[in-house]
Amino acid sequence: MARERLPICKHCGRKFSPDARNRDRQQVCGRVECVLAADRARKRKYYRKRIENEKGFQESERRRCRKAMRRCRARTKNGGMGQSAPHLPLLLSGHLFAGLVSQFVDSTDPHVIARVMDSYADRGRRLAVSRSIRGSP
């Protein structure tokens, strides 16, 4: 009785026992990262084929990408593409406080939130100084 050869995973290169119902077509082992990689490759192939063959899909994707690039450019217009979010004061950088400020300002732009948090910090410093001058705790 000859032993059956085990297939090799196309992603990680390990041998695996294929599923009995899909023995002839299974290309990757059952590990999560291999299955996800195979799914990504399958979706990329489908998308590429659809872009090549369907003119309506081509146009809709161009419009979608143009809109996305406009939004991206608008977000980075004042700052540089390579710049990270502005540095928040260490004591005020908690997620809860930033979320509250974001809610008050009605913005999710980190530059706007940082500017508002800086103004709140300045106001707090001025209040602390005025209290010490008056002698109240």
Stockholm file with secondary structure:
# STOCKHOLM 1.0

chainA/1-137         MARERLPICKHCGRKFSPDARNRDRQQVCGRVECVLAADRARKRKYYRKRIENEKGFQESERRRCRKAMRRCRARTKNGGMGQSAPHLPLLLSGHLFAGLVSQFVDSTDPHVIARVMDSYADRGRRLAVSRSIRGSP
#=GR chainA/1-137 SS CCCCCCCBCTTTCCBCCCCGGGTTTCCSCSCHHHHHHHHHHHHHHHHHHHHHHCHHHHHHHHHHHHHHHHHHHHHHSSSCTTCCCCCCCGGGCCHHHHHHHHHHHTCCCHHHHHHHHHHHHHHHHHHHHHHHHHTCC
#=GC SS_cons         CCCCCCCBCTTTCCBCCCCGGGTTTCCSCSCHHHHHHHHHHHHHHHHHHHHHHCHHHHHHHHHHHHHHHHHHHHHHSSSCTTCCCCCCCGGGCCHHHHHHHHHHHTCCCHHHHHHHHHHHHHHHHHHHHHHHHHTCC
//
